[in-house]
Amino acid sequence: MQIEKRYKYLGFITCLYITFQLVSDVSAGKLIDFFTFPVSVTVLFFPITYIFSDILTEVYGYANARNVLWTVMISSILAGIIYMLVVALNPSKIFDANDAYTRVLGQVPRILIGGWLAVFAGDITNNFILAKLKIVTRGKFLWTRTISSTIAGQLVNTSVFYIIGLYGVLPLNVLLTSIMSGWVIKVFVEIVFTPITYFVVAKLKTAEGVDFYDKHTNFNPFTFKPPF
């Protein structure tokens, strides 16, 4: 099975994935204006995690992508627990920035929970659709798989995150507008990065000597084995 093979670049991609996810966890609560629409600042870089998911599923297969996702989730949850511990500790008398520090990290628990559920649900949706479409398209038309899976995955991700993380914080009309605008922006980023995705996928398939098709894969999202 593909999960037994040792790959050259799987660990490196996993590290990049974790980095972008941890940054997204902390910064997700900040809203910026995209033209006139309020969106989470993570729309600028979180979509890159979906590019990692696409690459992982396309090259290494759904099972390896799922294992990496679980590794990312464990890292994110561990970091979230540390954030909460840091906020709970009493500051030194000479530390005069505790209010600002707490204001930033103090918002993290609810956002993290929403983020964890959103990332897992969205990524599993993305990877499942891409893996199935690869079989249907017989490995051709990569762009149809990456964009189609992202449209579905990012809709799930964005909806779950905003509803759990920001419901009651934002007015309902702003919440719905943020979901739609955030979703559109994330899909747009995927489209823009499509040529890069093509390039990286081609290089990795050659370097790793693999182009996996999930014809007999167990798609249970709760199965996990460390990816390396």
Backbone hydrogen bonds, N-H to C=O, Kabsch-Sander energy under -0.5 kcal/mol:
donor,donor_aa,acceptor,acceptor_aa,energy
4,E,1,M,-1.5
5,K,2,Q,-0.7
7,Y,5,K,-0.6
13,I,9,Y,-2.3
14,T,10,L,-2.1
15,C,11,G,-2.0
16,L,12,F,-2.0
17,Y,13,I,-2.5
18,I,14,T,-2.6
19,T,15,C,-2.2
20,F,16,L,-2.3
21,Q,17,Y,-2.0
22,L,18,I,-2.7
23,V,19,T,-2.1
24,S,20,F,-1.8
25,D,21,Q,-2.2
26,V,22,L,-1.5
27,S,23,V,-2.0
28,A,24,S,-1.5
30,K,27,S,-1.7
32,I,39,V,-3.2
34,F,32,I,-0.6
34,F,37,F,-3.7
35,F,33,D,-0.9
36,T,34,F,-0.8
37,F,34,F,-2.4
39,V,32,I,-2.9
41,V,30,K,-2.7
43,V,40,S,-2.0
44,L,41,V,-1.7
45,F,42,T,-1.1
46,F,42,T,-3.4
48,I,45,F,-1.4
49,T,46,F,-2.3
50,Y,46,F,-0.6
50,Y,47,P,-0.9
51,I,47,P,-1.1
52,F,48,I,-1.9
53,S,49,T,-2.1
54,D,50,Y,-2.6
55,I,51,I,-2.6
56,L,52,F,-2.9
57,T,53,S,-2.6
58,E,54,D,-2.7
59,V,55,I,-2.5
60,Y,56,L,-1.9
61,G,56,L,-0.9
61,G,57,T,-0.8
65,A,61,G,-2.1
66,R,62,Y,-2.9
67,N,63,A,-2.2
68,V,64,N,-2.4
69,L,65,A,-2.3
70,W,66,R,-2.3
71,T,67,N,-1.8
72,V,68,V,-2.6
73,M,69,L,-2.6
74,I,70,W,-2.5
75,S,71,T,-2.1
76,S,72,V,-2.5
77,I,73,M,-2.7
78,L,74,I,-2.4
79,A,75,S,-2.3
80,G,76,S,-2.3
81,I,77,I,-2.2
82,I,78,L,-1.9
83,Y,79,A,-2.5
84,M,80,G,-2.2
85,L,81,I,-2.0
86,V,82,I,-2.6
87,V,83,Y,-2.1
88,A,84,M,-1.9
89,L,85,L,-1.5
95,F,92,S,-1.5
96,D,94,I,-0.9
98,N,95,F,-0.5
101,Y,97,A,-2.5
102,T,98,N,-3.3
103,R,99,D,-2.3
104,V,100,A,-1.6
105,L,101,Y,-2.5
106,G,102,T,-2.9
107,Q,104,V,-0.7
108,V,105,L,-1.2
111,I,107,Q,-1.3
112,L,108,V,-3.8
113,I,109,P,-2.4
114,G,110,R,-2.4
115,G,111,I,-2.8
116,W,112,L,-3.5
117,L,113,I,-2.2
118,A,114,G,-2.3
119,V,115,G,-3.1
120,F,116,W,-2.3
121,A,117,L,-2.5
122,G,118,A,-2.7
123,D,119,V,-2.6
124,I,120,F,-2.3
125,T,121,A,-1.9
126,N,122,G,-2.5
127,N,123,D,-3.1
128,F,124,I,-2.4
129,I,125,T,-2.2
130,L,126,N,-2.3
131,A,127,N,-2.5
132,K,128,F,-2.3
133,L,129,I,-2.6
134,K,130,L,-1.9
135,I,131,A,-1.1
136,V,132,K,-2.0
137,T,133,L,-3.0
138,R,135,I,-0.7
139,G,134,K,-2.2
140,K,137,T,-1.6
144,T,141,F,-1.2
145,R,141,F,-1.0
145,R,142,L,-0.6
146,T,142,L,-2.5
147,I,143,W,-2.2
148,S,144,T,-1.6
149,S,145,R,-2.3
150,T,146,T,-1.6
151,I,147,I,-2.5
152,A,148,S,-1.7
153,G,149,S,-3.0
154,Q,150,T,-3.0
155,L,151,I,-1.1
156,V,152,A,-2.1
157,N,153,G,-2.8
158,T,154,Q,-3.0
159,S,155,L,-2.1
160,V,156,V,-2.4
161,F,157,N,-2.5
162,Y,158,T,-2.3
163,I,159,S,-2.2
164,I,160,V,-2.3
165,G,161,F,-3.2
166,L,162,Y,-1.8
167,Y,163,I,-0.7
168,G,170,L,-0.7
169,V,166,L,-1.4
170,L,166,L,-2.0
175,L,171,P,-2.8
176,L,172,L,-2.6
177,T,173,N,-2.1
178,S,174,V,-2.6
179,I,175,L,-2.2
180,M,176,L,-2.3
181,S,177,T,-2.8
182,G,178,S,-2.7
183,W,179,I,-2.3
184,V,180,M,-2.4
185,I,181,S,-2.4
186,K,182,G,-2.3
187,V,183,W,-2.2
188,F,184,V,-2.3
189,V,185,I,-2.4
190,E,186,K,-1.9
191,I,187,V,-2.2
192,V,188,F,-2.5
193,F,189,V,-2.2
194,T,191,I,-1.2
197,T,193,F,-2.6
198,Y,194,T,-2.6
199,F,195,P,-2.1
200,V,196,I,-2.9
201,V,197,T,-2.7
202,A,198,Y,-2.3
203,K,199,F,-2.3
204,L,200,V,-2.8
205,K,201,V,-2.5
206,T,202,A,-1.7
207,A,203,K,-2.8
208,E,204,L,-3.1
209,G,205,K,-1.1
210,V,205,K,-1.0
212,F,59,V,-1.7
215,K,213,Y,-1.7
219,F,217,T,-0.8
223,T,220,N,-1.4
